[in-house]
Amino acid sequence: MRKMTLASALLASALLAGCAGGTPDCGDTDTLSVLDEAIEAEVEKYAPQTQRGTAEEFMGILDTYEISNIRTLDYDEAIDSYQCDARITYVYHDRERSVDFTYRIDTDQASGQTLIEYQNKMLNPILGYAMGF
């Protein structure tokens, strides 16, 4: 299996702490809410820096993006951990873009908090297009 670089981790303690049924799976609404929060935070962070259009146009991405093609790649029952992949698709300046990305969901054995690690490349089509990377 190819090596996955996890560029960013998001501790979702407030949203997912103490989930009753163990670690939420790849398509769980709480899991997707954390990914939504990550996308929204990055779009809001980079909107003022956009080089293609206005900040308001860039913020419009939040109205068009969708996370789809969610799949469980692996489940490790011993540690209650999921390895997942999905696709993010959005429209900006009448052009649709998408990228596949992977993420991992674990539960901290000591605290019971759920951790979601995702690849920053999930945000690359959004940031690269608007920032001129």
RATAGI-V968389 format. One record per residue. N is the residue number from 0. RES is the residue in one small letter. SS is DSSP state (hx for helix, st for strand, lp for the rest). PHI is phi in whole degrees, -180 to 180 (NA if undefined). PSI is psi in degrees with one decimal (NA if undefined). Layout:
BEGIN
<<N	RES	SS	PHI	PSI> <N	RES	SS	PHI	PSI>>
END
This chain:
BEGIN
<<0	m	lp	NA	134.2> <1	r	lp	-66	151.9> <2	k	lp	-73	131.3> <3	m	lp	-104	128.2> <4	t	lp	-94	114.9> <5	l	lp	-93	104.6> <6	a	lp	-83	-21.0> <7	s	st	-149	147.4> <8	a	st	-129	141.3> <9	l	st	-124	121.5> <10	l	st	-88	115.6> <11	a	lp	-102	50.5> <12	s	hx	-65	-43.0> <13	a	hx	-68	-39.2> <14	l	hx	-81	-37.8> <15	l	hx	-116	1.6> <16	a	lp	-60	134.6> <17	g	lp	70	30.8> <18	c	lp	-58	127.7> <19	a	lp	-65	-36.7> <20	g	lp	-94	22.9> <21	g	lp	88	-156.9> <22	t	lp	-67	129.2> <23	p	lp	-67	149.7> <24	d	lp	-84	-178.4> <25	c	lp	-58	-37.6> <26	g	lp	-103	10.6> <27	d	lp	-60	142.9> <28	t	hx	-62	-34.6> <29	d	hx	-67	-40.3> <30	t	hx	-61	-48.0> <31	l	hx	-66	-31.2> <32	s	hx	-64	-38.8> <33	v	hx	-66	-42.4> <34	l	hx	-64	-39.5> <35	d	hx	-58	-45.4> <36	e	hx	-60	-39.9> <37	a	hx	-64	-44.3> <38	i	hx	-64	-47.7> <39	e	hx	-61	-41.4> <40	a	hx	-63	-41.3> <41	e	hx	-70	-41.3> <42	v	hx	-62	-45.0> <43	e	hx	-64	-37.4> <44	k	hx	-65	-41.2> <45	y	hx	-96	-8.3> <46	a	hx	-55	-44.5> <47	p	lp	-66	-16.7> <48	q	lp	-99	0.4> <49	t	lp	-58	140.8> <50	q	lp	-106	-1.6> <51	r	lp	-127	93.1> <52	g	lp	94	-167.1> <53	t	lp	-96	165.3> <54	a	hx	-61	-37.5> <55	e	hx	-65	-40.4> <56	e	hx	-63	-42.1> <57	f	hx	-63	-41.2> <58	m	hx	-63	-22.0> <59	g	lp	-61	-19.2> <60	i	hx	-56	-35.1> <61	l	hx	-64	-20.1> <62	d	hx	-87	-15.6> <63	t	hx	-115	-16.2> <64	y	lp	-74	153.9> <65	e	st	-147	139.2> <66	i	st	-101	124.4> <67	s	st	-142	-175.0> <68	n	st	52	42.3> <69	i	st	-75	127.6> <70	r	st	-137	146.7> <71	t	st	-90	117.2> <72	l	st	-84	-36.6> <73	d	st	-159	149.8> <74	y	st	-133	123.7> <75	d	st	-102	101.8> <76	e	lp	-64	-33.0> <77	a	lp	-61	-36.2> <78	i	lp	-116	5.7> <79	d	lp	54	57.7> <80	s	st	-128	136.5> <81	y	st	-111	140.1> <82	q	st	-112	125.5> <83	c	st	-131	162.7> <84	d	st	-141	159.4> <85	a	st	-159	179.2> <86	r	st	-129	137.7> <87	i	st	-109	132.6> <88	t	st	-130	139.8> <89	y	st	-151	165.7> <90	v	st	-120	131.8> <91	y	st	-143	126.6> <92	h	lp	54	47.7> <93	d	lp	61	21.8> <94	r	st	-125	126.8> <95	e	st	-89	135.6> <96	r	st	-132	152.7> <97	s	st	-154	158.2> <98	v	st	-152	143.5> <99	d	st	-89	146.6> <100	f	st	-147	161.3> <101	t	st	-114	156.5> <102	y	st	-152	159.7> <103	r	st	-130	141.1> <104	i	st	-124	124.2> <105	d	st	-132	161.4> <106	t	st	-116	126.4> <107	d	lp	-63	120.8> <108	q	lp	-66	-28.1> <109	a	lp	-82	-45.2> <110	s	lp	-100	-19.9> <111	g	lp	81	2.2> <112	q	lp	-76	145.5> <113	t	st	-91	134.4> <114	l	st	-114	134.7> <115	i	st	-122	120.9> <116	e	st	-107	133.6> <117	y	st	-136	158.5> <118	q	lp	-82	134.9> <119	n	lp	-62	-21.3> <120	k	hx	-62	-15.7> <121	m	hx	-57	-31.0> <122	l	hx	-97	-8.4> <123	n	hx	-56	-45.4> <124	p	hx	-64	-31.7> <125	i	hx	-72	-53.8> <126	l	hx	-72	-40.9> <127	g	hx	-63	-42.2> <128	y	hx	-68	-45.1> <129	a	hx	-79	-27.9> <130	m	hx	-94	-8.0> <131	g	lp	77	24.9> <132	f	lp	-65	NA>>
END
